[in-house]
Amino acid sequence: MPTTILLVDDSRASRMLCSSVIKSLRPDAAILEAGDGEAALALLADHTPDLIVLDMNMPGMSGLELAEKIRETQPRARLALLTANVQEAIQRRAASLGVSFFRKPVGEAVLARILDLLD
């Protein structure tokens, strides 16, 4: 069964870049995309991805607010926060939710480390 990864980022360009790099690293991966938290929750009603990559700063709900909602229905989901917002408070909150923290900019090395969460 192929690995399914959900990318949640309000930047279409960022989602496209992540998707492209992930496909080069894991050609068998199925990639779902959402532009905000509400769209992500709608996808999660029908899908159980192996990995969910969240942006922090999005309209509507932040990546950590979305992580809290995901934890309610999928407590064992593998979550990664990929953000340029590197405040310690955010890193602590992510850790308390069991969300792995990664710094933007998006690149092959960062995405390879995120994909390591699958192993």
Secondary structure, DSSP 8 states (H G I E B T S, - for coil): ---EEEEE-S-HHHHHHHHHHHHHH-TT-EEEEESSHHHHHHHHTT---SEEEE-SS-SSS-HHHHHHHHHHH-TT--EEEEES---HHHHHHHHHTTEEEEESS--HHHHHHHHGGG-
